[in-house]
Amino acid sequence: PHRTFGPLDVLDPFQIGVLMVLISALSFAGYVAIRLLGARRGLGVTGLVGGLVSSTAVTLSMAGRARERPELADSAALAVMLASTVMFARVLVVVAVVNPGLGSAVAFPMVAAIAGGVAATLVLWLRSGRATARTEEGIAFSNPFELGSALRFALLFAVVLLGSKAATIYLGTAGTYAAGLLAGSTDVD
């Protein structure tokens, strides 16, 4: 169902299900990209495209991939950094479109975050190239749908939704800031 229910009337099973599918789809996209492009480029493309959708989902998917195959840790870190960098650009565009005045106020910090992300991405790209060159041929992948990671993220998302709403209702203005911190841990937008 696509309606809210539960404590504080905040849980939407449809929204939570969409997040689970998104994480699984990103994992599968990473698997396909690795097969077609090699680990370094494949995970990089996944990070770029995934950052347009959800940098948190990319982070969880890549963490699972790196746990499964430690030799991909540098390439997975590259994907996470790319997704995070794209996320800052995405948020800047969304804020500027929705509220141009606020867009100008956050432009400098966001551009600085993007520049820092680009610098970190370059470092990780160079490092992942050395690691991938040594290990790419021997990598065998299985289970491209990481449903365990998707389920854990969905549960975390539900807990954050409940905690955010409770903080806003019971703690007032301070709760609103706490809710922003809590909600931002799962989805910046």
Salt bridges, closest charged atoms under 4 A:
ASP12 OD2 - HIS2 ND1 2.92
GLU68 OE2 - ARG65 NH1 3.55
ASP74 OD1 - ARG127 NE 3.51
GLU146 OE2 - ARG65 NH2 3.84
ASP189 OD2 - ARG90 NH2 3.08
